[in-house]
Amino acid sequence: MKNTIRGRVIEIIKKDGQNLPDVLINGKSIPVFSGDLRKCGPVEKTKIGSRWEEENWMMWGFIGLPKEVGDYLVSEINKIKAEESLKIQQEINKKYQSIPGLKELENARDEIDNYHHQFARMMENEDNDGCQPPVGIKSDLKSLRIQYPKAADYLIAEDYYYSDNYVKSGEGKMAMERIEKGEDSQKVVQEMKDNFLEYCKNAVD
Protein backbone atom coordinates (compact mmCIF):
# COMPACT_ATOMS: atom_id res chain seq x y z
CA MET A 1 0.00 0.00 0.00
CA LYS A 2 2.89 2.37 0.64
CA ASN A 3 3.54 2.62 -3.11
CA THR A 4 0.02 3.93 -3.81
CA ILE A 5 -1.14 7.51 -3.31
CA ARG A 6 -3.59 6.33 -0.65
CA GLY A 7 -0.87 4.32 1.05
CA ARG A 8 1.46 7.30 1.10
CA VAL A 9 -1.20 9.55 2.54
CA ILE A 10 -2.01 7.05 5.28
CA GLU A 11 1.69 6.77 6.19
CA ILE A 12 1.96 10.57 6.38
CA ILE A 13 -1.15 10.83 8.54
CA LYS A 14 0.09 8.12 10.89
CA LYS A 15 3.28 10.13 11.33
CA ASP A 16 1.93 13.69 11.43
CA GLY A 17 -1.82 13.29 11.95
CA GLN A 18 -1.92 14.78 15.43
CA ASN A 19 -0.51 18.04 14.07
CA LEU A 20 -3.24 18.37 11.42
CA PRO A 21 -6.66 20.05 11.73
CA ASP A 22 -9.70 17.91 12.38
CA VAL A 23 -11.95 16.78 9.54
CA LEU A 24 -15.53 18.06 9.59
CA ILE A 25 -17.96 15.25 8.71
CA ASN A 26 -21.69 15.91 8.88
CA GLY A 27 -21.09 18.67 11.37
CA LYS A 28 -18.87 16.56 13.61
CA SER A 29 -15.20 17.31 14.15
CA ILE A 30 -13.12 14.13 13.79
CA PRO A 31 -9.31 13.97 14.18
CA VAL A 32 -7.54 13.01 10.95
CA PHE A 33 -5.49 10.35 12.73
CA SER A 34 -8.49 8.75 14.43
CA GLY A 35 -9.11 5.88 12.03
CA ASP A 36 -10.44 4.85 8.63
CA LEU A 37 -10.21 7.78 6.22
CA ARG A 38 -12.98 6.31 4.08
CA LYS A 39 -15.27 8.06 6.55
CA CYS A 40 -14.34 11.24 4.68
CA GLY A 41 -17.15 10.77 2.20
CA PRO A 42 -18.88 13.31 -0.06
CA VAL A 43 -19.09 16.18 2.41
CA GLU A 44 -18.45 19.92 2.06
CA LYS A 45 -16.76 19.79 -1.37
CA THR A 46 -16.17 23.53 -1.15
CA LYS A 47 -13.29 22.75 1.19
CA ILE A 48 -11.43 21.35 -1.82
CA GLY A 49 -9.90 24.00 -4.06
CA SER A 50 -10.01 23.59 -7.85
CA ARG A 51 -11.98 21.00 -9.82
CA TRP A 52 -8.70 19.18 -10.52
CA GLU A 53 -8.08 18.86 -6.79
CA GLU A 54 -11.65 17.72 -6.21
CA GLU A 55 -11.45 15.00 -8.86
CA ASN A 56 -8.12 13.73 -7.56
CA TRP A 57 -9.18 13.67 -3.94
CA MET A 58 -12.29 11.76 -4.98
CA MET A 59 -10.12 9.31 -6.88
CA TRP A 60 -7.85 8.83 -3.87
CA GLY A 61 -10.84 8.46 -1.57
CA PHE A 62 -10.24 11.57 0.54
CA ILE A 63 -12.89 14.05 -0.62
CA GLY A 64 -14.02 16.10 2.35
CA LEU A 65 -10.63 16.76 3.92
CA PRO A 66 -10.11 20.42 4.85
CA LYS A 67 -8.11 22.23 2.19
CA GLU A 68 -5.22 22.94 4.55
CA VAL A 69 -4.94 19.20 5.24
CA GLY A 70 -5.11 18.46 1.53
CA ASP A 71 -2.43 21.04 0.77
CA TYR A 72 -0.17 19.58 3.43
CA LEU A 73 -0.62 16.03 2.18
CA VAL A 74 0.01 17.04 -1.44
CA SER A 75 3.17 18.83 -0.33
CA GLU A 76 4.39 15.73 1.53
CA ILE A 77 3.55 13.48 -1.43
CA ASN A 78 5.53 15.76 -3.75
CA LYS A 79 8.50 15.49 -1.39
CA ILE A 80 8.26 11.71 -1.49
CA LYS A 81 8.05 11.74 -5.30
CA ALA A 82 11.09 14.01 -5.52
CA GLU A 83 13.07 11.70 -3.22
CA GLU A 84 12.02 8.68 -5.29
CA SER A 85 12.97 10.41 -8.55
CA LEU A 86 16.40 11.25 -7.13
CA LYS A 87 16.88 7.67 -5.96
CA ILE A 88 15.90 6.32 -9.39
CA GLN A 89 18.29 8.71 -11.14
CA GLN A 90 21.10 7.68 -8.79
CA GLU A 91 20.43 4.01 -9.57
CA ILE A 92 20.47 4.75 -13.31
CA ASN A 93 23.77 6.61 -13.01
CA LYS A 94 25.23 3.75 -11.00
CA LYS A 95 24.12 1.28 -13.66
CA TYR A 96 25.77 3.26 -16.45
CA GLN A 97 28.98 3.50 -14.43
CA SER A 98 29.09 -0.25 -13.83
CA ILE A 99 28.30 -1.20 -17.46
CA PRO A 100 30.60 0.62 -19.91
CA GLY A 101 29.04 1.43 -23.27
CA LEU A 102 25.46 0.85 -22.16
CA LYS A 103 24.38 4.40 -22.93
CA GLU A 104 26.06 4.26 -26.35
CA LEU A 105 24.31 1.01 -27.22
CA GLU A 106 20.95 2.31 -26.05
CA ASN A 107 21.35 5.45 -28.14
CA ALA A 108 22.30 3.41 -31.21
CA ARG A 109 19.35 1.08 -30.73
CA ASP A 110 16.99 4.03 -30.32
CA GLU A 111 18.38 5.67 -33.45
CA ILE A 112 17.77 2.50 -35.48
CA ASP A 113 14.27 2.04 -34.09
CA ASN A 114 13.43 5.67 -34.83
CA TYR A 115 14.74 5.36 -38.39
CA HIS A 116 12.57 2.33 -39.11
CA HIS A 117 9.57 4.07 -37.56
CA GLN A 118 10.09 7.17 -39.68
CA PHE A 119 10.69 5.06 -42.79
CA ALA A 120 7.44 3.18 -42.23
CA ARG A 121 5.59 6.48 -41.85
CA MET A 122 7.13 7.70 -45.11
CA MET A 123 5.94 4.58 -46.94
CA GLU A 124 2.41 5.10 -45.61
CA ASN A 125 2.37 8.75 -46.70
CA GLU A 126 1.15 8.99 -50.30
CA ASP A 127 2.42 12.57 -50.52
CA ASN A 128 5.99 11.41 -49.85
CA ASP A 129 7.35 9.41 -52.78
CA GLY A 130 10.73 8.87 -51.15
CA CYS A 131 12.25 12.23 -51.99
CA GLN A 132 12.17 13.12 -48.29
CA PRO A 133 13.48 9.99 -46.53
CA PRO A 134 14.40 10.02 -42.85
CA VAL A 135 17.95 10.78 -41.81
CA GLY A 136 20.10 7.72 -42.32
CA ILE A 137 21.51 5.59 -39.51
CA LYS A 138 24.93 6.75 -38.37
CA SER A 139 25.52 4.34 -35.51
CA ASP A 140 27.26 1.01 -36.07
CA LEU A 141 25.42 -1.23 -33.63
CA LYS A 142 27.40 -4.34 -34.60
CA SER A 143 30.72 -2.66 -33.84
CA LEU A 144 29.40 -1.25 -30.58
CA ARG A 145 28.31 -4.72 -29.47
CA ILE A 146 31.82 -6.01 -30.12
CA GLN A 147 33.37 -3.02 -28.37
CA TYR A 148 31.07 -3.27 -25.33
CA PRO A 149 30.19 -6.97 -24.82
CA LYS A 150 28.96 -6.49 -21.25
CA ALA A 151 26.50 -3.80 -22.33
CA ALA A 152 25.38 -5.97 -25.24
CA ASP A 153 24.68 -8.87 -22.86
CA TYR A 154 22.80 -6.54 -20.53
CA LEU A 155 20.47 -5.46 -23.35
CA ILE A 156 19.83 -9.11 -24.22
CA ALA A 157 18.76 -9.66 -20.61
CA GLU A 158 16.65 -6.52 -20.80
CA ASP A 159 14.85 -7.89 -23.87
CA TYR A 160 13.98 -10.98 -21.84
CA TYR A 161 12.76 -8.78 -19.00
CA TYR A 162 10.28 -7.00 -21.27
CA SER A 163 8.78 -10.28 -22.44
CA ASP A 164 5.07 -10.92 -21.86
CA ASN A 165 5.99 -14.37 -20.57
CA TYR A 166 6.37 -14.05 -16.81
CA VAL A 167 9.06 -16.75 -16.57
CA LYS A 168 11.14 -15.23 -19.36
CA SER A 169 10.67 -11.79 -17.84
CA GLY A 170 11.76 -13.06 -14.43
CA GLU A 171 14.88 -14.67 -15.87
CA GLY A 172 15.72 -11.40 -17.62
CA LYS A 173 15.28 -9.39 -14.44
CA MET A 174 17.55 -11.70 -12.46
CA ALA A 175 20.16 -11.61 -15.22
CA MET A 176 20.11 -7.80 -15.32
CA GLU A 177 20.59 -7.61 -11.56
CA ARG A 178 23.47 -10.11 -11.67
CA ILE A 179 25.24 -8.18 -14.43
CA GLU A 180 24.77 -4.91 -12.54
CA LYS A 181 26.42 -6.55 -9.52
CA GLY A 182 29.47 -7.41 -11.61
CA GLU A 183 29.01 -11.08 -12.51
CA ASP A 184 30.37 -12.41 -15.79
CA SER A 185 27.78 -11.18 -18.28
CA GLN A 186 28.39 -13.89 -20.86
CA LYS A 187 27.92 -16.63 -18.27
CA VAL A 188 24.83 -14.92 -16.84
CA VAL A 189 23.14 -14.55 -20.22
CA GLN A 190 23.89 -18.16 -21.16
CA GLU A 191 22.39 -19.40 -17.88
CA MET A 192 19.37 -17.16 -18.45
CA LYS A 193 18.79 -18.68 -21.89
CA ASP A 194 19.36 -22.21 -20.62
CA ASN A 195 16.91 -21.74 -17.74
CA PHE A 196 14.16 -20.46 -20.01
CA LEU A 197 14.81 -23.20 -22.57
CA GLU A 198 14.52 -25.79 -19.80
CA TYR A 199 11.24 -24.22 -18.70
CA CYS A 200 9.91 -24.41 -22.28
CA LYS A 201 10.90 -28.06 -22.60
CA ASN A 202 9.17 -28.94 -19.33
CA ALA A 203 6.07 -27.01 -20.37
CA VAL A 204 5.54 -29.15 -23.49
CA ASP A 205 6.45 -32.52 -21.93
Buried (B, 14 or more C-beta within 10 A) or exposed (E): EEEEBBEBBBBBBEEBBEEBBBBBBEEEEBEBBEEEBEBBEEBBEEBBEEEEBBEBBBEBBBBBBBBEBBEBBBEBBEEBEEEEEEEEEEEEEEBBEBBEBBBBBBEBBEBEEEBEEEEEEBEEEEEEEEEEEBEEEEBEBEEBBEBBBBBBBBBBBBEBBEBEEEBBBBBBBBBBEBBBEEEEBEEBBEBBBEBBEEBEEEEEE
